[in-house]
Amino acid sequence: MKAGPTKAPSAVPSVQNYEPATGPGWQPQPSTHVVVAPDNSKALGDEGKLLAQELKRGYAAAGSGRAGDIELALAPGGAPESYTVTVRDGRVRVTGADEAGVFYGTRTVKQALRADGRLSEGVVRDKPAKPQRGLMLDTARKHYSARWIEDTVREMGDLKLNQLVLHFSDDQGFRIASDSHPEVVSEQHLTKAEVRRIVKLAASRHIAVIPEIDSPGHLGSVMRAHPDLQLRDVNGVPTPGAVDISNPDSARIVDDLLREYADVFPGRYWHLGGDEYQALMKRNPEASYPGLAREAVRKYGPNAKIQDLATGWLNDRAATLRPYGKHLKSWNDGLHAGGVVKADQDREVEYWTGKELGARQPAEYLSEGRTMVNANDEYLYYVLGEPNTFTYPTGRRIYESWTPMVVRGTEPVPARYADQIQGGRLAIWGDLPNAQTEEQVARGIHLPLRALAQKVWDPSTPKLDWEGFKALAGRTG
């Protein structure tokens, strides 16, 4: 067979390193099988079976690749999630430092075959720049069907994204069935069986599903069933979404829910929320909410303020989850400067905005030694209906001018913090839930999600211009 044209595999995100070689390359034959190397059949069986199904070819456990086959194998020792694809001697060998790496190698093979029908001779070496790469979905304001979420999980897996955050509790809805507090659950919701099915599917794609029960703000759906827990100001006026954190019953109900879902979501991470607590969005919180001010002093001493009570609230919720081995996250505006109570040092910052009252620059959190995930609302917020100043993000803008270092606004944080920036995620929010259907959301995020996937995998200036990348995304699916 004559040597074919030599080119890097067509894939999104683009592969980082391709070493061409002379040879005919490879394309699937009727006899092609996906085989797993001896001793790897248990670890890589799911990856092998999935690729065989997608390519409509046979699968062989614990085999050795013949000419025409695709062989999968573990090759420990490399960077986490890294992989190598070698095309030589009429066969393809995919090796990875771990199971996720092998899976990502199969995604590159799948996309390249979809786009080009073949793989060129040579070696691909690839690995992600950032360990956290994903999507946040607000299922509280807008209910999404389990089927839609599952389709999105499959799409994310092909793009080498590895985290899906489900924001399932907010003022407008509580969208997962509850045994401990069924009274708070919205009519439209996911059953626990559906959630477990989503979590299982995600795990097969090496995606962690991260839950968020936001508190002490954004708890309106809980307080509709428990109005006695709602925060009221000095004039007795209810404060939308805000729970009274001086009331011990508020902590009890939230902790009940945290414990209930801890095993439903068995992954490492948990998102505590912490943003937009309305008491702290007043110019003089202590004057507006004297009851909270008194409780802060009683609990934490004469210099304590309401922000200390709110910080203690999140620390206490974290303590509820620590026995389950969770690594805790919260929004940047749930981590306050100064004060007598300090937020747990190991809590990770999910930075979304710098527009709130008393906003802190990203570097302030990073200088404290915290790690951070980038959810910059300037680039990465897909807010249904485009309320306030939001506009739908475009793939082009993300691709051309955003990197994980651009955390707030349009300017990057200092380069010395690069290792603390753990990655980024696109966020779909349902502020005006009927503005788009599920299908419209899927179309709307298609290119932004691919641009994000490219920039968290490799934040350097892309080799392709936007039109080239857009065409690549169209060919690879």
Secondary structure, DSSP 8 states (H G I E B T S, - for coil): -----------SS--SEEEE-SS--B---TT-EEEE-TT-HHHHHHHHHHHHHHHT-EEETT----TT-EEEEE-TTS-TT-EEEEEETTEEEEEESSHHHHHHHHHHHHHHHHHHSSB-SEEEEE--S-SEEEEEEETTTS---HHHHHHHHHHHHHTT--EEEEEEESSS-B-B--SS-GGG--SS-B-HHHHHHHHHHHHHTT-EEEEEEEESSS-HHHHHH-GGGEEE-TTS-EEEEEE-TTSHHHHHHHHHHHHHHHTTS-SSEEEEE----GGGGSSSHHHH-HHHHHHHHHHH-TT--HHHHHHHHHHHHHHHHGGGT-EEEEEGGGS-SSSSS---TT-EEEE--S-STT---HHHHHHTT--EEE--TTTSEEETT--TT-----HHHHHHH--TT--BTTB---GGGGGGEEEEEEEEE-SSGGGS-HHHHHHHHHHHHHHHHHHHH--S--SS-HHHHHHHHHHH-
